[in-house]
Amino acid sequence: MSGNFITRLLLMSDAAWERHANPWSVWTRIVTCLPLFTLAVWSRAWIGWGAVIPVLISLLWIWLNPRVFPVPKSLDNWASQGVLGERIWLERKRIAIPRRYLVTGRILLLIGTVGLIPYAWGLWAQSLRYVLIGGFLLYAGKLGYFAEMSSLCRAEKAAGGFSRTA
């Protein structure tokens, strides 16, 4: 798998992707990673340089999450299909993907990327307003993208191009 920068950064092997397809991995990642990282960075206001420890712990959780859950027994759920769709997306230079998914995927990723600007500024300036605006855009972009990837997975499966690891 060629992957992308984030995939390489997180050292996502085929085994890690299979485990990440577990709905527990997906849902715990959605509800914990950004809030924990946000709280860890924000804690610098209370504990100064001691905030490095919770930041490192939150980054460790982001790395560990796709690895700590077992391979799912079934892939017939939205969360697993979203992960499989992400794997298909990452191979879009080698696999023909319908234009609809290329366009909407890029737009939704752009929304999330734009959200990084107010989010990062909010963390730096400790502005709850900017953290919330940025966080909303990050989540909206990511969840919209993930829904599209789930749909892409189902479309690939219907077209006969689906395998367990996409």
Secondary structure, DSSP 8 states (H G I E B T S, - for coil): ----HHHHHTT--HHHHHHHTSHHHHHHHHHHHHHHHHHHHHTHHHHGGGGHHHHHHHHHHHHHHHHHS---S---SHHHHHHHHHHHHHTTTTS---HHHHHHHHHHHHHHHHHHHHHHHHHHHT-HHHHHHHHHHHHHHHHHHHHHHHHHHHHHHHTT---TT-
